[in-house]
Amino acid sequence: MKARWPALVLLGFCAGALHAAGDECMDGATTELEQMYCRVVSEGLGGGLPSPTDFKRNDPQVQALLLRRPAGRLGLEVPEPGTPAKADSIPGSSGAEPEPVRTGPEEDPPQSGLLSDCQLEGQRIACPQQRYDLVSNQPNSQLAEGVLAEDNRLGLRPFEGNRDDSEAVRRYLSKAYDRYIPKMVDIGLGANTMSFTAFHNAFHTIEDGGVDFAQRMEQTFTLLKQDKKSLAVKARYHDELPQDLSLCTVINREIVVCDNVGTNWVYVSPSR
């Protein structure tokens, strides 16, 4: 069974490619997002990013999404899309370095602290105090009682802000995604999840069509539960694995998600 989501990927994306980022990269950066790209790559976290040329071809909103995870691992806040480059934001210039992100209860988990000492080992992420195993789709006999019942809802709240406010959209979708992933694992479809970029694109596609994103996602979740009751699912649909831990982010202390935009992998702690 295939999940009923829009199949949206980024053109020009080259997963796993590493790109040198020195003075030449910074010299060609015309926005703060491009400068952030150069810094992320120079710090060795560009494994999941496109080449500099392909990065510039993407819309600023997509550029911000691509940088969200690697920048977060460095404790950096992704600049607002469309902000012109500033000389004092270039590492090594006379200006101050960007301040680390201050995370609170309403923001993303501090993934840099949780994954910094971990190792990606194919189907396992090994950490000093915990491990996460790659999750497959599960038969109904392995699911908790009641997860396929009608009253088990996805429960996303509607977006009530301005869709032109990219930061407000990003905050909303981060919280929604952090709920969506565990819910998909609960119903045994952890290998059928969207990447965060596809989730973001689906949000705009659905809202552009005049439909409430949260309502459509709830309807889709209901259909998936119904299908799961009667249709067999394959454990996995491919043998590809993430190539670098920079592609991974923490959903909560029991779930880590890795993606190269086109492919998503969910790792779950055995204690969950």
C-alpha positions as CSV (number, residue, x, y, z in Angstrom):
1,M,0.0,0.0,0.0
2,K,1.3,3.5,-0.8
3,A,0.5,6.5,1.3
4,R,-1.9,8.9,-0.3
5,W,0.3,12.0,-0.2
6,P,1.5,14.3,-3.0
7,A,4.8,13.0,-4.3
8,L,6.9,16.2,-4.2
9,V,10.6,16.2,-4.5
10,L,13.2,18.9,-5.2
11,L,14.8,19.1,-8.6
12,G,18.5,19.4,-8.7
13,F,18.9,17.7,-5.3
14,C,21.9,15.4,-4.9
15,A,21.8,13.5,-1.7
16,G,25.0,12.7,0.1
17,A,27.2,15.0,-1.9
18,L,29.8,17.0,0.0
19,H,30.7,20.5,-1.3
20,A,33.7,22.6,-0.4
21,A,32.7,25.9,1.1
22,G,35.5,28.5,1.5
23,D,36.0,32.1,0.5
24,E,34.7,31.4,-3.0
25,C,31.3,30.2,-1.6
26,M,31.0,33.2,0.7
27,D,32.0,35.6,-2.1
28,G,29.2,34.3,-4.2
29,A,26.6,34.5,-1.4
30,T,24.0,37.3,-1.9
31,T,21.5,36.4,0.8
32,E,21.8,35.3,4.4
33,L,20.5,31.9,3.5
34,E,23.3,31.4,1.0
35,Q,25.8,32.5,3.7
36,M,24.3,30.0,6.1
37,Y,24.6,27.3,3.4
38,C,28.3,28.1,3.1
39,R,28.8,28.0,6.9
40,V,26.9,24.7,7.2
41,V,29.0,23.0,4.5
42,S,32.2,24.4,5.9
43,E,31.4,22.8,9.2
44,G,31.0,19.4,7.5
45,L,27.2,19.1,7.7
46,G,26.5,19.6,4.1
47,G,26.0,15.9,3.3
48,G,22.3,16.3,2.6
49,L,22.5,19.6,0.7
50,P,22.5,20.2,-3.0
51,S,25.5,21.8,-4.8
52,P,25.9,25.6,-4.4
53,T,24.4,26.2,-7.9
54,D,21.4,24.0,-7.3
55,F,20.9,25.4,-3.8
56,K,20.6,28.9,-5.4
57,R,18.0,27.7,-7.9
58,N,15.6,26.7,-5.1
59,D,13.0,29.1,-3.8
60,P,14.1,30.9,-0.5
61,Q,11.4,29.0,1.4
62,V,12.8,25.7,0.2
63,Q,16.3,26.9,1.0
64,A,15.3,27.6,4.5
65,L,13.8,24.1,4.9
66,L,17.0,22.5,3.5
67,L,19.0,24.4,6.1
68,R,16.7,23.8,9.0
69,R,18.2,20.6,10.3
70,P,22.0,21.0,9.7
71,A,21.9,24.6,11.0
72,G,20.0,23.4,14.1
73,R,22.8,20.9,14.8
74,L,25.2,23.8,14.9
75,G,22.9,25.7,17.2
76,L,22.1,28.3,14.5
77,E,18.8,30.0,13.6
78,V,17.9,29.8,9.9
79,P,17.6,33.4,8.5
80,E,14.3,34.8,7.2
81,P,14.0,33.9,3.5
82,G,14.8,36.8,1.2
83,T,17.1,38.6,3.7
84,P,20.1,40.2,1.9
85,A,23.6,39.1,2.9
86,K,25.3,41.1,5.6
87,A,29.1,41.4,5.9
88,D,29.0,41.0,9.6
89,S,27.2,37.6,9.4
90,I,30.1,36.0,7.5
91,P,32.2,33.8,9.8
92,G,35.6,35.3,10.3
93,S,34.4,38.9,9.6
94,S,34.5,41.7,12.1
95,G,30.9,41.1,13.2
96,A,29.7,38.7,15.9
97,E,28.9,35.1,15.2
98,P,25.2,34.2,15.0
99,E,23.7,33.5,18.4
100,P,22.8,29.9,19.2
101,V,19.1,29.1,19.0
102,R,17.4,29.2,22.4
103,T,15.0,26.3,22.4
104,G,12.0,26.2,24.7
105,P,9.1,23.9,25.4
106,E,7.3,25.2,22.3
107,E,10.2,24.7,19.9
108,D,12.1,21.8,18.3
109,P,14.0,19.5,20.6
110,P,17.7,20.4,20.8
111,Q,18.9,17.8,18.3
112,S,22.5,18.8,18.5
113,G,22.7,17.8,22.1
114,L,20.8,14.5,21.6
115,L,22.7,13.3,18.5
116,S,26.1,14.9,18.8
117,D,27.7,11.8,20.3
118,C,25.7,9.3,18.2
119,Q,26.8,7.1,15.3
120,L,24.8,6.2,12.3
121,E,25.2,2.4,11.7
122,G,22.9,1.7,8.8
123,Q,19.7,0.4,10.3
124,R,20.7,1.7,13.8
125,I,21.7,4.9,15.4
126,A,23.9,4.1,18.4
127,C,24.1,6.7,21.2
128,P,26.0,6.5,24.5
129,Q,22.9,6.0,26.5
130,Q,20.4,4.8,23.9
131,R,19.9,3.4,20.5
132,Y,17.4,3.9,17.8
133,D,16.4,1.1,15.3
134,L,15.0,1.7,11.8
135,V,11.3,1.0,11.9
136,S,9.4,-1.0,9.3
137,N,5.7,-1.2,8.6
138,Q,4.1,-3.5,11.2
139,P,1.4,-6.1,10.8
140,N,-1.8,-5.4,12.8
141,S,-0.9,-8.1,15.3
142,Q,2.0,-6.1,16.5
143,L,0.1,-2.9,17.1
144,A,-1.2,-1.6,20.4
145,E,-4.8,-2.2,21.1
146,G,-7.2,0.5,19.7
147,V,-4.7,2.4,17.5
148,L,-6.8,1.6,14.4
149,A,-10.1,2.6,16.1
150,E,-12.1,5.5,14.9
151,D,-11.4,7.6,18.0
152,N,-7.6,7.5,17.5
153,R,-7.2,10.8,15.7
154,L,-4.2,12.5,14.2
155,G,-5.4,15.7,16.0
156,L,-3.5,18.5,14.2
157,R,-4.8,21.9,15.0
158,P,-5.7,24.2,12.0
159,F,-3.2,26.8,10.9
160,E,-4.5,30.2,11.9
161,G,-1.7,32.5,11.0
162,N,-0.5,34.3,7.8
163,R,0.8,31.8,5.2
164,D,3.1,34.6,4.0
165,D,4.8,34.5,7.4
166,S,7.4,31.8,6.7
167,E,8.5,31.6,10.3
168,A,5.0,31.1,11.6
169,V,4.4,28.4,9.0
170,R,7.7,26.7,9.9
171,R,6.8,26.7,13.6
172,Y,3.3,25.3,12.9
173,L,4.6,22.6,10.6
174,S,7.4,21.6,13.0
175,K,4.9,20.9,15.8
176,A,2.4,19.2,13.3
177,Y,5.2,17.0,12.0
178,D,6.4,16.0,15.5
179,R,2.8,14.7,16.0
180,Y,2.4,13.1,12.6
181,I,5.5,10.9,12.8
182,P,4.7,9.1,16.1
183,K,1.1,8.7,15.0
184,M,2.2,7.0,11.7
185,V,4.5,4.7,13.8
186,D,1.6,3.9,16.1
187,I,-0.6,2.6,13.2
188,G,2.3,0.5,11.8
189,L,3.2,2.8,8.9
190,G,6.5,4.1,10.0
191,A,8.0,3.2,6.6
192,N,5.3,5.2,4.8
193,T,6.0,8.7,6.2
194,M,6.6,12.0,4.4
195,S,9.8,13.9,4.7
196,F,9.5,17.3,6.4
197,T,9.9,19.0,3.0
198,A,7.2,16.9,1.4
199,F,5.0,17.7,4.5
200,H,5.7,21.4,4.0
201,N,4.9,21.2,0.3
202,A,1.7,19.3,1.0
203,F,0.6,22.0,3.4
204,H,0.9,24.7,0.7
205,T,-0.6,22.5,-2.0
206,I,-3.7,21.7,0.1
207,E,-4.1,25.2,1.5
208,D,-3.8,26.7,-2.0
209,G,-6.7,24.5,-3.0
210,G,-8.9,26.1,-0.4
211,V,-8.8,23.1,1.9
212,D,-7.8,23.1,5.6
213,F,-4.5,21.2,5.9
214,A,-5.3,19.8,9.4
215,Q,-8.7,18.6,8.2
216,R,-7.3,16.9,5.1
217,M,-4.6,15.2,7.0
218,E,-7.2,13.9,9.5
219,Q,-9.2,12.5,6.6
220,T,-6.1,10.9,5.2
221,F,-5.2,9.4,8.5
222,T,-8.7,7.9,8.8
223,L,-8.4,6.3,5.3
224,L,-5.0,4.9,6.2
225,K,-6.4,3.3,9.3
226,Q,-9.2,1.8,7.3
227,D,-6.8,0.4,4.7
228,K,-4.6,-0.9,7.4
229,K,-7.4,-3.0,8.8
230,S,-7.9,-4.9,5.5
231,L,-4.8,-4.6,3.3
232,A,-1.4,-6.2,3.9
233,V,1.6,-3.9,3.8
234,K,5.2,-4.5,2.9
235,A,7.7,-4.0,5.7
236,R,9.8,-1.7,3.5
237,Y,9.6,-0.6,-0.1
238,H,13.4,-0.1,-0.7
239,D,16.8,-1.0,0.8
240,E,18.2,2.5,0.7
241,L,19.7,3.8,3.9
242,P,20.7,7.3,5.0
243,Q,24.3,8.1,4.5
244,D,25.0,10.7,7.1
245,L,23.8,11.7,10.6
246,S,23.4,15.3,9.4
247,L,20.3,14.1,7.5
248,C,18.7,13.2,10.9
249,T,16.6,15.2,13.4
250,V,15.0,14.4,16.7
251,I,11.2,14.2,16.9
252,N,11.2,13.3,20.6
253,R,13.5,11.3,22.9
254,E,12.3,8.1,21.4
255,I,12.1,8.9,17.7
256,V,14.6,10.2,15.2
257,V,13.8,10.9,11.6
258,C,16.4,11.0,8.7
259,D,15.6,12.1,5.2
260,N,17.3,13.3,2.0
261,V,14.2,15.1,1.0
262,G,13.1,12.3,-1.4
263,T,13.3,9.4,1.1
264,N,12.3,9.3,4.8
265,W,13.6,6.9,7.5
266,V,12.2,6.7,11.0
267,Y,14.3,5.3,13.8
268,V,12.6,4.3,17.1
269,S,14.1,3.5,20.5
270,P,13.3,-0.1,21.7
271,S,12.0,1.4,24.9
272,R,9.1,3.1,23.1
